[in-house]
Amino acid sequence: MILDTYNKSILLFVIPIYFRSLDDWRKDYKRKEKQYLDEMENIYKKLGSSMIEKERIKYEVWFNERAYLWRYNEIIGFIEIRYLCKKLYGYLFKSEAKRYSPTLRNKKYKNDFTIIPPSFNISNKSNDDIKLIIYDIISNIISKYPKFKRYYIDKEILENIIYILNFDKLLED
């Protein structure tokens, strides 16, 4: 029944869940970059030389080549907001990995379709009410899976477009 509802529904939003926020990733990146450059400078000092600015830039480029993109590589799960028959549903897809890390290798995501997803009736609701319901769905999912409270739920895209969407058209169909 739940899988059938999922298959018939219309996907509205996909909200990624990251191991850490972009700010936390940047802090870690800067820390590792400084550590790497300090190691290179120490090698030069041991050889009785000093690193010139041009060499420092070269090592920064080498370090950047080894770095990875945060937005696509630290996803540990995602939330789908779907629509069917005047109802909004929320589904959590999470990695099958037992432990999450910034460089998660197991990129297989699954949903436990035995758990009834949160659903809210949106008939006779205003646009503003529907927008609040979408945020309630996200909160409801996270409350069912407390482990995900400590991870970063990236609502940036949702927040950028939700206020320009008109759900009245969706309810007419």
N, C-alpha and C positions, 0 to 999 in steps of 0.2 A: 504493500500500500504506500509506504513512504517513498520507495524507489519509483513507483509509478507516478506519484505526485511530482517528484523531482524531474522525471523525464518529460512530463507534460508542461512544466512551468517555463516561464520566460526569465532569462537571466537579466537582471537589472544592473547589479554592481558586483565587483570582485574587490575585496578589501584584503590586502596582504598583511600577514603577521610576520614581523622580523625578529630575529634573535635580539637585536638592539637597535636603538634609534640611530639616525644618521649622525647626530652630534656625538654620540658615544663612539661610533665607528671612526669619526674624524679624530677624536682624542686619541684613540688607540693607534690609529694610523700615524699621527704625528709623533707619538711616543716611540713607535717602532722605527720610524724614519730617523729620528734623532739618535736612537741607539745604533742604528746601522751606520750613520755618518760619523758618530763618535768612534766606532770600531775602526772605520777606514782611517780616520785621523790618527788613532793610536798606532796603526800599522806604519803610517808615514813617520811618526815620532820615533818609533823603534828603529826605523832605518836611518834616523838622523836627518830627516827632511820635514818639510811642512807642506800641507795640502794647499795648493793655490785655488782661487775661486773657480777657475775653469774646470778643474778636476772635481771640485765639490759639486758643481752642476752636473757633471757627467755621472757621478754616483747617485745624485738625486733622480736623474732620468732612469738609471738602472733600477733603482728601488721602485719607482713608479711603474715600470714595466712588469714587475712582479706582483704589484697590487691588483686587487680585483674590485669590480663594481659592487657597491653596497646594495643598490636597489634590486638587483637580480640574483645575488648570490647568498644572501642571508635570510631568505624566506624560509620559515619553518612551518607555515600553514597559511590558510586564507579563509575568509568568510565570504560566502555567496549570498546575496539578497535576491530572491526570486519572487515572481508574481504568478498567481494562478487563481482564477475565479474570485476576484475581489479580495484576495488575501495575499499578504506578504509573508514569505518564509525565509528563515535564516539557516544556512548549513555551514558547518565548520569542517574543513578539510585540513587534516594535520599530517605531518610527516610520520612515516612508520618507524622512524628512529626512536630508540629507547631514551637517548640523551640528546639534547639539542646543543649545538655549538655554532660558532660563527661560520665555520666552513663545513656545514652539514653535507655529507656525501650521499646520504640516502634521500634522493629527491622524489620519492614516490609518496604521493599524498592520497589519503583515503578518508572517507566519511563513514562513521558508524551509523548505517541506515536503520539500526534497531532502535535508536534514540529518536523520539519524536521531536522534530525541529520546532523552534518557537514560531508561531504564526499569529498574525494579527489581521483582523478584518478591517479593510479600509473603505468599505462602501459608506457613503454619506460623510466622509471625512474631508476636511479642507486640505489644501496643499501643505500648510504649516503643520497640521496634525500628522500627516503622512511622513513628513520629514522627521518629526519627533519619534514616530513609530520605528523608523529605520534605525535611529540611534538606540531605541529601546531593544530592538532585535539584537544588535551588537552587544549591548550590556547583558542581555539575557543569555546569550551564548557564552560570554566570558564568565558569567556567574556559574554556569553549569560545568565549566572547565577552569577551575581556579588556577591551574598550572599556567594558563596563558595570561594571567594578570600581570606577571612580571615581564612579559615581552611587549614589544612595541607594535601596536596596531596602527597602521598607516592609513588614516582617514583623509589624507590630503586631497586626493582626487575626488572623493565623495564630497568633501566640504567645498571644493572649488566649483562643482557643477550642481549640487543639490538645490541651490537657491535659484537656479535658472530653469529648472525642470518644471513642467506642468503635468501633474499626475491626473488631471481631469480627463485628458485625452485617453490615457491608459484605462480609466474606469469606464469610458464610453464603449470601448471595444469588447 
